[in-house]
Amino acid sequence: MQKQNRNSVVFRITMNDTEYNILLNWSGNAEIVEDKPHFFNLTPHSGDILKFSTHFIRKESAIEAISSGEYYNSSVKEWKDYWLSGAAIDLSAGKDPRWKELERRIILSQYVMKVNEAGSLPPQESNLVNNGWYGRFHFEMIW
């Protein structure tokens, strides 16, 4: 831990030549404890709900806390915009009895594309929705 406040903590991560900060921000009364080296436990003092957000940031000067509520609202808007911005296909008039499964897979593919291909670079190669292939990027997706 590099810095700690009442409702946030900054972790400094160094791996070889790569360094970045992780800001963990939470609302409510909670405590963060290092159970053993590199293992931290964030526990609320009361209630069953803990709202938190995590930020991965290269430069500490860029750290700005965003509440979990702001993330939630932003996510709701982003997903709504995504699902309303494309087109849909209706296969119900087809004669093939597998049309429902095909529609389900088309929608699932749109979801997988959104969650895995939303950045400026494609993610590592994967099979269906897991992150496999030992972290190799699939650069054939860039054009």
ZALO-548932 format. One record per atom (N, C-alpha, C): atom name; residue in three letters; x, y, z. Coordinates in Angstrom, 2 decimals. Layout:
<setors>
SETOR   atom   res         x         y         z
SETOR     CA   ala         X         Y         Z
...
</setors>
This chain:
<setors>
SETOR   atom   res         x         y         z
SETOR      N   met      0.85     -1.18      0.00
SETOR     CA   met      0.00      0.00      0.00
SETOR      C   met      0.89      1.24      0.00
SETOR      N   gln      0.53      2.15     -0.86
SETOR     CA   gln      1.31      3.37     -0.95
SETOR      C   gln      0.66      4.49     -0.13
SETOR      N   lys     -0.65      4.63     -0.24
SETOR     CA   lys     -1.40      5.66      0.50
SETOR      C   lys     -2.70      5.05      0.98
SETOR      N   gln     -3.17      5.53      2.12
SETOR     CA   gln     -4.47      5.07      2.60
SETOR      C   gln     -5.20      6.23      3.25
SETOR      N   asn     -6.47      6.38      2.89
SETOR     CA   asn     -7.37      7.35      3.50
SETOR      C   asn     -8.53      6.58      4.12
SETOR      N   arg     -9.52      7.31      4.61
SETOR     CA   arg    -10.67      6.66      5.27
SETOR      C   arg    -11.43      5.73      4.34
SETOR      N   asn    -11.61      6.13      3.07
SETOR     CA   asn    -12.41      5.34      2.14
SETOR      C   asn    -11.66      5.00      0.85
SETOR      N   ser    -10.35      4.97      0.91
SETOR     CA   ser     -9.60      4.61     -0.29
SETOR      C   ser     -8.18      4.18      0.08
SETOR      N   val     -7.59      3.46     -0.84
SETOR     CA   val     -6.20      3.06     -0.69
SETOR      C   val     -5.58      3.01     -2.09
SETOR      N   val     -4.31      3.39     -2.19
SETOR     CA   val     -3.58      3.33     -3.45
SETOR      C   val     -2.49      2.27     -3.31
SETOR      N   phe     -2.50      1.33     -4.25
SETOR     CA   phe     -1.46      0.31     -4.31
SETOR      C   phe     -0.52      0.66     -5.45
SETOR      N   arg      0.77      0.55     -5.22
SETOR     CA   arg      1.77      0.76     -6.28
SETOR      C   arg      2.24     -0.61     -6.73
SETOR      N   ile      2.07     -0.92     -8.01
SETOR     CA   ile      2.43     -2.22     -8.55
SETOR      C   ile      3.63     -2.05     -9.47
SETOR      N   thr      4.65     -2.88     -9.28
SETOR     CA   thr      5.84     -2.86    -10.13
SETOR      C   thr      6.12     -4.28    -10.61
SETOR      N   met      6.13     -4.44    -11.92
SETOR     CA   met      6.49     -5.72    -12.53
SETOR      C   met      7.51     -5.43    -13.63
SETOR      N   asn      8.76     -5.81    -13.38
SETOR     CA   asn      9.86     -5.52    -14.30
SETOR      C   asn      9.91     -4.02    -14.55
SETOR      N   asp      9.77     -3.58    -15.79
SETOR     CA   asp      9.83     -2.15    -16.10
SETOR      C   asp      8.46     -1.47    -16.08
SETOR      N   thr      7.42     -2.23    -15.80
SETOR     CA   thr      6.06     -1.69    -15.80
SETOR      C   thr      5.65     -1.30    -14.39
SETOR      N   glu      5.18     -0.07    -14.25
SETOR     CA   glu      4.70      0.42    -12.96
SETOR      C   glu      3.34      1.08    -13.16
SETOR      N   tyr      2.44      0.83    -12.24
SETOR     CA   tyr      1.14      1.49    -12.28
SETOR      C   tyr      0.56      1.51    -10.88
SETOR      N   asn     -0.49      2.30    -10.73
SETOR     CA   asn     -1.19      2.44     -9.46
SETOR      C   asn     -2.57      1.83     -9.57
SETOR      N   ile     -3.03      1.30     -8.48
SETOR     CA   ile     -4.41      0.83     -8.38
SETOR      C   ile     -5.06      1.59     -7.24
SETOR      N   leu     -6.12      2.31     -7.54
SETOR     CA   leu     -6.89      3.02     -6.53
SETOR      C   leu     -8.12      2.20     -6.21
SETOR      N   leu     -8.26      1.83     -4.97
SETOR     CA   leu     -9.46      1.14     -4.49
SETOR      C   leu    -10.23      2.14     -3.64
SETOR      N   asn    -11.45      2.44     -4.05
SETOR     CA   asn    -12.29      3.45     -3.41
SETOR      C   asn    -13.59      2.79     -2.99
SETOR      N   trp    -14.04      3.02     -1.75
SETOR     CA   trp    -15.29      2.41     -1.29
SETOR      C   trp    -16.13      3.42     -0.54
SETOR      N   ser    -17.42      3.12     -0.45
SETOR     CA   ser    -18.33      3.98      0.31
SETOR      C   ser    -18.75      3.22      1.56
SETOR      N   gly    -19.04      3.96      2.59
SETOR     CA   gly    -19.45      3.34      3.85
SETOR      C   gly    -18.27      3.08      4.77
SETOR      N   asn    -18.57      2.44      5.87
SETOR     CA   asn    -17.59      2.18      6.91
SETOR      C   asn    -16.99      0.80      6.69
SETOR      N   ala    -15.73      0.75      6.26
SETOR     CA   ala    -15.07     -0.53      5.98
SETOR      C   ala    -13.60     -0.43      6.37
SETOR      N   glu    -12.97     -1.57      6.42
SETOR     CA   glu    -11.56     -1.64      6.81
SETOR      C   glu    -10.82     -2.55      5.83
SETOR      N   ile     -9.62     -2.11      5.44
SETOR     CA   ile     -8.79     -2.96      4.58
SETOR      C   ile     -7.58     -3.43      5.39
SETOR      N   val     -7.34     -4.74      5.31
SETOR     CA   val     -6.26     -5.35      6.10
SETOR      C   val     -5.45     -6.24      5.17
SETOR      N   glu     -4.13     -6.20      5.32
SETOR     CA   glu     -3.25     -7.10      4.57
SETOR      C   glu     -3.16     -8.40      5.36
SETOR      N   asp     -3.85     -9.44      4.90
SETOR     CA   asp     -3.88    -10.73      5.60
SETOR      C   asp     -2.52    -11.42      5.56
SETOR      N   lys     -1.88    -11.35      4.42
SETOR     CA   lys     -0.52    -11.87      4.23
SETOR      C   lys      0.07    -11.07      3.08
SETOR      N   pro      1.36    -11.16      2.82
SETOR     CA   pro      1.95    -10.34      1.76
SETOR      C   pro      1.19    -10.45      0.43
SETOR      N   his      0.78     -9.30     -0.08
SETOR     CA   his      0.10     -9.16     -1.37
SETOR      C   his     -1.35     -9.66     -1.36
SETOR      N   phe     -1.93     -9.94     -0.22
SETOR     CA   phe     -3.33    -10.36     -0.10
SETOR      C   phe     -4.05     -9.41      0.87
SETOR      N   phe     -5.03     -8.68      0.32
SETOR     CA   phe     -5.75     -7.69      1.11
SETOR      C   phe     -7.22     -8.07      1.21
SETOR      N   asn     -7.81     -7.73      2.33
SETOR     CA   asn     -9.22     -8.04      2.58
SETOR      C   asn     -9.94     -6.74      2.94
SETOR      N   leu    -10.95     -6.38      2.15
SETOR     CA   leu    -11.77     -5.20      2.41
SETOR      C   leu    -13.08     -5.69      3.01
SETOR      N   thr    -13.34     -5.31      4.26
SETOR     CA   thr    -14.50     -5.82      4.99
SETOR      C   thr    -15.35     -4.67      5.51
SETOR      N   pro    -16.66     -4.69      5.21
SETOR     CA   pro    -17.54     -3.65      5.78
SETOR      C   pro    -17.75     -3.90      7.27
SETOR      N   his    -17.92     -2.82      8.02
SETOR     CA   his    -18.15     -2.95      9.47
SETOR      C   his    -19.58     -3.34      9.79
SETOR      N   ser    -20.51     -2.99      8.92
SETOR     CA   ser    -21.91     -3.37      9.16
SETOR      C   ser    -22.62     -3.53      7.83
SETOR      N   gly    -23.64     -4.37      7.82
SETOR     CA   gly    -24.42     -4.59      6.60
SETOR      C   gly    -23.78     -5.61      5.68
SETOR      N   asp    -24.53     -6.00      4.70
SETOR     CA   asp    -24.07     -7.01      3.75
SETOR      C   asp    -23.61     -6.42      2.43
SETOR      N   ile    -23.77     -5.13      2.23
SETOR     CA   ile    -23.47     -4.50      0.95
SETOR      C   ile    -22.23     -3.64      1.08
SETOR      N   leu    -21.32     -3.83      0.15
SETOR     CA   leu    -20.11     -3.02      0.08
SETOR      C   leu    -19.98     -2.52     -1.35
SETOR      N   lys    -20.00     -1.21     -1.53
SETOR     CA   lys    -19.85     -0.62     -2.86
SETOR      C   lys    -18.42     -0.13     -2.99
SETOR      N   phe    -17.76     -0.55     -4.08
SETOR     CA   phe    -16.39     -0.11     -4.29
SETOR      C   phe    -16.11      0.03     -5.78
SETOR      N   ser    -15.06      0.76     -6.09
SETOR     CA   ser    -14.60      0.89     -7.47
SETOR      C   ser    -13.08      0.77     -7.47
SETOR      N   thr    -12.56      0.29     -8.58
SETOR     CA   thr    -11.12      0.09     -8.73
SETOR      C   thr    -10.66      0.81     -9.99
SETOR      N   his     -9.56      1.50     -9.90
SETOR     CA   his     -9.02      2.26    -11.03
SETOR      C   his     -7.59      1.80    -11.27
SETOR      N   phe     -7.25      1.45    -12.50
SETOR     CA   phe     -5.89      1.12    -12.87
SETOR      C   phe     -5.31      2.34    -13.58
SETOR      N   ile     -4.26      2.92    -13.01
SETOR     CA   ile     -3.77      4.20    -13.49
SETOR      C   ile     -2.25      4.15    -13.58
SETOR      N   arg     -1.70      4.62    -14.69
SETOR     CA   arg     -0.24      4.60    -14.86
SETOR      C   arg      0.46      5.66    -14.00
SETOR      N   lys     -0.07      6.87    -13.98
SETOR     CA   lys      0.59      7.95    -13.24
SETOR      C   lys     -0.25      8.33    -12.04
SETOR      N   glu      0.41      8.44    -10.90
SETOR     CA   glu     -0.32      8.76     -9.67
SETOR      C   glu     -1.02     10.11     -9.76
SETOR      N   ser     -0.45     11.05    -10.51
SETOR     CA   ser     -1.06     12.37    -10.63
SETOR      C   ser     -2.42     12.30    -11.31
SETOR      N   ala     -2.69     11.21    -12.04
SETOR     CA   ala     -3.96     11.08    -12.75
SETOR      C   ala     -5.05     10.45    -11.89
SETOR      N   ile     -4.73     10.12    -10.65
SETOR     CA   ile     -5.70      9.44     -9.79
SETOR      C   ile     -6.81     10.40     -9.40
SETOR      N   glu     -8.03     10.00     -9.73
SETOR     CA   glu     -9.21     10.76     -9.34
SETOR      C   glu    -10.28      9.75     -8.95
SETOR      N   ala    -10.74      9.86     -7.74
SETOR     CA   ala    -11.72      8.89     -7.24
SETOR      C   ala    -13.06      9.06     -7.94
SETOR      N   ile    -13.60      7.96     -8.39
SETOR     CA   ile    -14.94      7.92     -8.97
SETOR      C   ile    -15.74      6.95     -8.12
SETOR      N   ser    -16.89      7.38     -7.70
SETOR     CA   ser    -17.69      6.53     -6.81
SETOR      C   ser    -18.26      5.34     -7.56
SETOR      N   ser    -18.59      4.30     -6.81
SETOR     CA   ser    -19.19      3.13     -7.44
SETOR      C   ser    -20.54      3.49     -8.08
SETOR      N   gly    -21.26      4.44     -7.50
SETOR     CA   gly    -22.52      4.90     -8.07
SETOR      C   gly    -22.32      5.56     -9.43
SETOR      N   glu    -21.25      6.36     -9.56
SETOR     CA   glu    -20.95      6.99    -10.85
SETOR      C   glu    -20.61      5.93    -11.90
SETOR      N   tyr    -19.83      4.93    -11.49
SETOR     CA   tyr    -19.52      3.83    -12.40
SETOR      C   tyr    -20.79      3.10    -12.83
SETOR      N   tyr    -21.64      2.83    -11.87
SETOR     CA   tyr    -22.89      2.12    -12.17
SETOR      C   tyr    -23.73      2.90    -13.18
SETOR      N   asn    -23.92      4.20    -12.91
SETOR     CA   asn    -24.73      5.03    -13.81
SETOR      C   asn    -24.12      5.11    -15.20
SETOR      N   ser    -22.79      5.23    -15.26
SETOR     CA   ser    -22.10      5.27    -16.54
SETOR      C   ser    -22.26      3.95    -17.28
SETOR      N   ser    -22.17      2.85    -16.56
SETOR     CA   ser    -22.32      1.53    -17.17
SETOR      C   ser    -23.73      1.32    -17.71
SETOR      N   val    -24.73      1.72    -16.93
SETOR     CA   val    -26.13      1.59    -17.37
SETOR      C   val    -26.33      2.36    -18.68
SETOR      N   lys    -25.82      3.59    -18.73
SETOR     CA   lys    -25.96      4.41    -19.94
SETOR      C   lys    -25.22      3.77    -21.12
SETOR      N   glu    -24.00      3.31    -20.88
SETOR     CA   glu    -23.20      2.72    -21.95
SETOR      C   glu    -23.86      1.47    -22.54
SETOR      N   trp    -24.36      0.59    -21.66
SETOR     CA   trp    -25.02     -0.62    -22.15
SETOR      C   trp    -26.32     -0.28    -22.88
SETOR      N   lys    -27.08      0.67    -22.39
SETOR     CA   lys    -28.32      1.06    -23.07
SETOR      C   lys    -27.99      1.60    -24.46
SETOR      N   asp    -26.99      2.49    -24.53
SETOR     CA   asp    -26.59      3.05    -25.82
SETOR      C   asp    -26.12      1.94    -26.77
SETOR      N   tyr    -25.38      0.98    -26.24
SETOR     CA   tyr    -24.87     -0.12    -27.06
SETOR      C   tyr    -26.00     -0.95    -27.65
SETOR      N   trp    -26.93     -1.37    -26.82
SETOR     CA   trp    -28.01     -2.25    -27.30
SETOR      C   trp    -28.99     -1.50    -28.21
SETOR      N   leu    -29.10     -0.19    -28.05
SETOR     CA   leu    -30.02      0.57    -28.91
SETOR      C   leu    -29.37      1.09    -30.18
SETOR      N   ser    -28.03      0.97    -30.30
SETOR     CA   ser    -27.34      1.55    -31.45
SETOR      C   ser    -27.19      0.58    -32.62
SETOR      N   gly    -27.42     -0.68    -32.42
SETOR     CA   gly    -27.22     -1.66    -33.49
SETOR      C   gly    -28.53     -2.11    -34.09
SETOR      N   ala    -28.44     -3.22    -34.76
SETOR     CA   ala    -29.63     -3.80    -35.39
SETOR      C   ala    -29.88     -5.18    -34.80
SETOR      N   ala    -31.04     -5.69    -35.04
SETOR     CA   ala    -31.39     -7.03    -34.56
SETOR      C   ala    -31.84     -7.86    -35.75
SETOR      N   ile    -31.77     -9.14    -35.58
SETOR     CA   ile    -32.22    -10.05    -36.63
SETOR      C   ile    -33.33    -10.93    -36.06
SETOR      N   asp    -34.38    -11.08    -36.83
SETOR     CA   asp    -35.52    -11.90    -36.40
SETOR      C   asp    -35.58    -13.13    -37.29
SETOR      N   leu    -35.31    -14.27    -36.69
SETOR     CA   leu    -35.30    -15.53    -37.45
SETOR      C   leu    -36.56    -16.35    -37.23
SETOR      N   ser    -37.55    -15.78    -36.56
SETOR     CA   ser    -38.74    -16.55    -36.18
SETOR      C   ser    -39.57    -17.02    -37.38
SETOR      N   ala    -39.43    -16.37    -38.53
SETOR     CA   ala    -40.20    -16.78    -39.70
SETOR      C   ala    -39.54    -17.95    -40.44
SETOR      N   gly    -38.36    -18.32    -39.99
SETOR     CA   gly    -37.65    -19.42    -40.66
SETOR      C   gly    -38.28    -20.77    -40.38
SETOR      N   lys    -37.98    -21.72    -41.21
SETOR     CA   lys    -38.54    -23.07    -41.08
SETOR      C   lys    -37.68    -23.96    -40.17
SETOR      N   asp    -36.44    -23.58    -39.95
SETOR     CA   asp    -35.53    -24.39    -39.14
SETOR      C   asp    -35.91    -24.27    -37.66
SETOR      N   pro    -36.10    -25.38    -36.96
SETOR     CA   pro    -36.51    -25.33    -35.56
SETOR      C   pro    -35.42    -24.81    -34.62
SETOR      N   arg    -34.23    -24.62    -35.14
SETOR     CA   arg    -33.12    -24.13    -34.30
SETOR      C   arg    -33.01    -22.61    -34.29
SETOR      N   trp    -34.01    -21.92    -34.83
SETOR     CA   trp    -33.92    -20.47    -34.95
SETOR      C   trp    -33.74    -19.77    -33.62
SETOR      N   lys    -34.37    -20.25    -32.56
SETOR     CA   lys    -34.25    -19.59    -31.25
SETOR      C   lys    -32.81    -19.67    -30.74
SETOR      N   glu    -32.19    -20.82    -30.91
SETOR     CA   glu    -30.80    -20.99    -30.47
SETOR      C   glu    -29.87    -20.11    -31.29
SETOR      N   leu    -30.10    -19.99    -32.57
SETOR     CA   leu    -29.27    -19.13    -33.41
SETOR      C   leu    -29.42    -17.67    -33.00
SETOR      N   glu    -30.64    -17.22    -32.74
SETOR     CA   glu    -30.84    -15.84    -32.25
SETOR      C   glu    -30.13    -15.63    -30.92
SETOR      N   arg    -30.23    -16.61    -30.02
SETOR     CA   arg    -29.56    -16.50    -28.72
SETOR      C   arg    -28.05    -16.36    -28.91
SETOR      N   arg    -27.49    -17.13    -29.83
SETOR     CA   arg    -26.05    -17.06    -30.06
SETOR      C   arg    -25.63    -15.75    -30.70
SETOR      N   ile    -26.47    -15.19    -31.56
SETOR     CA   ile    -26.17    -13.89    -32.16
SETOR      C   ile    -26.11    -12.82    -31.07
SETOR      N   ile    -27.09    -12.83    -30.18
SETOR     CA   ile    -27.11    -11.86    -29.08
SETOR      C   ile    -25.92    -12.07    -28.16
SETOR      N   leu    -25.61    -13.32    -27.85
SETOR     CA   leu    -24.45    -13.61    -27.01
SETOR      C   leu    -23.16    -13.12    -27.66
SETOR      N   ser    -23.04    -13.28    -28.97
SETOR     CA   ser    -21.86    -12.80    -29.69
SETOR      C   ser    -21.73    -11.28    -29.58
SETOR      N   gln    -22.85    -10.57    -29.66
SETOR     CA   gln    -22.82     -9.12    -29.51
SETOR      C   gln    -22.35     -8.74    -28.11
SETOR      N   tyr    -22.84     -9.46    -27.11
SETOR     CA   tyr    -22.42     -9.21    -25.72
SETOR      C   tyr    -20.93     -9.47    -25.55
SETOR      N   val    -20.47    -10.61    -26.05
SETOR     CA   val    -19.06    -10.98    -25.92
SETOR      C   val    -18.18     -9.95    -26.62
SETOR      N   met    -18.60     -9.47    -27.78
SETOR     CA   met    -17.84     -8.44    -28.50
SETOR      C   met    -17.73     -7.17    -27.66
SETOR      N   lys    -18.81     -6.77    -27.02
SETOR     CA   lys    -18.80     -5.55    -26.21
SETOR      C   lys    -17.87     -5.69    -25.01
SETOR      N   val    -17.95     -6.78    -24.28
SETOR     CA   val    -17.15     -6.89    -23.06
SETOR      C   val    -15.69     -7.21    -23.34
SETOR      N   asn    -15.38     -7.85    -24.47
SETOR     CA   asn    -14.00     -8.25    -24.74
SETOR      C   asn    -13.28     -7.39    -25.76
SETOR      N   glu    -13.99     -6.63    -26.56
SETOR     CA   glu    -13.35     -5.87    -27.63
SETOR      C   glu    -13.61     -4.37    -27.49
SETOR      N   ala    -13.85     -3.90    -26.28
SETOR     CA   ala    -14.25     -2.50    -26.09
SETOR      C   ala    -13.07     -1.54    -26.05
SETOR      N   gly    -11.85     -2.02    -25.88
SETOR     CA   gly    -10.69     -1.14    -25.77
SETOR      C   gly    -10.15     -0.72    -27.12
SETOR      N   ser     -9.03      0.02    -27.10
SETOR     CA   ser     -8.42      0.47    -28.34
SETOR      C   ser     -7.64     -0.64    -29.03
SETOR      N   leu     -7.23     -1.66    -28.28
SETOR     CA   leu     -6.55     -2.82    -28.83
SETOR      C   leu     -7.34     -4.06    -28.48
SETOR      N   pro     -7.28     -5.08    -29.33
SETOR     CA   pro     -8.02     -6.29    -29.01
SETOR      C   pro     -7.39     -7.01    -27.82
SETOR      N   pro     -8.18     -7.79    -27.10
SETOR     CA   pro     -7.63     -8.53    -25.97
SETOR      C   pro     -6.84     -9.73    -26.47
SETOR      N   gln     -6.27    -10.44    -25.52
SETOR     CA   gln     -5.55    -11.66    -25.90
SETOR      C   gln     -6.51    -12.65    -26.54
SETOR      N   glu     -5.95    -13.59    -27.27
SETOR     CA   glu     -6.78    -14.61    -27.91
SETOR      C   glu     -7.55    -15.38    -26.86
SETOR      N   ser     -8.75    -15.79    -27.20
SETOR     CA   ser     -9.54    -16.52    -26.22
SETOR      C   ser    -10.46    -17.50    -26.92
SETOR      N   asn    -10.94    -18.43    -26.16
SETOR     CA   asn    -11.89    -19.41    -26.65
SETOR      C   asn    -13.22    -19.11    -25.98
SETOR      N   leu    -14.21    -18.76    -26.75
SETOR     CA   leu    -15.50    -18.31    -26.25
SETOR      C   leu    -15.31    -17.08    -25.37
SETOR      N   val    -15.49    -17.17    -24.07
SETOR     CA   val    -15.41    -15.96    -23.25
SETOR      C   val    -14.27    -15.98    -22.23
SETOR      N   asn    -13.45    -17.02    -22.20
SETOR     CA   asn    -12.36    -17.01    -21.22
SETOR      C   asn    -11.14    -16.29    -21.78
SETOR      N   asn    -10.20    -15.97    -20.92
SETOR     CA   asn     -8.98    -15.31    -21.34
SETOR      C   asn     -7.84    -16.32    -21.33
SETOR      N   gly     -7.72    -17.06    -22.39
SETOR     CA   gly     -6.72    -18.10    -22.48
SETOR      C   gly     -5.58    -17.73    -23.39
SETOR      N   trp     -4.94    -18.70    -23.94
SETOR     CA   trp     -3.87    -18.55    -24.91
SETOR      C   trp     -2.66    -17.80    -24.36
SETOR      N   tyr     -2.45    -17.84    -23.09
SETOR     CA   tyr     -1.23    -17.33    -22.46
SETOR      C   tyr     -0.97    -15.85    -22.74
SETOR      N   gly     -2.01    -15.07    -22.90
SETOR     CA   gly     -1.85    -13.63    -23.03
SETOR      C   gly     -1.42    -13.11    -24.38
SETOR      N   arg     -1.41    -13.94    -25.42
SETOR     CA   arg     -1.01    -13.47    -26.75
SETOR      C   arg     -2.16    -12.67    -27.35
SETOR      N   phe     -1.83    -11.50    -27.90
SETOR     CA   phe     -2.84    -10.68    -28.55
SETOR      C   phe     -3.14    -11.24    -29.93
SETOR      N   his     -4.35    -11.04    -30.41
SETOR     CA   his     -4.67    -11.46    -31.78
SETOR      C   his     -4.74    -10.21    -32.65
SETOR      N   phe     -3.60     -9.85    -33.20
SETOR     CA   phe     -3.46     -8.61    -33.96
SETOR      C   phe     -4.18     -8.63    -35.30
SETOR      N   glu     -4.66     -9.79    -35.73
SETOR     CA   glu     -5.41     -9.82    -36.98
SETOR      C   glu     -6.71     -9.04    -36.86
SETOR      N   met     -7.09     -8.66    -35.63
SETOR     CA   met     -8.32     -7.90    -35.42
SETOR      C   met     -8.11     -6.41    -35.67
SETOR      N   ile     -6.86     -5.98    -35.85
SETOR     CA   ile     -6.57     -4.56    -36.06
SETOR      C   ile     -6.46     -4.29    -37.55
SETOR      N   trp     -7.19     -3.30    -38.03
SETOR     CA   trp     -7.07     -2.91    -39.42
SETOR      C   trp     -7.21     -1.43    -39.55
</setors>
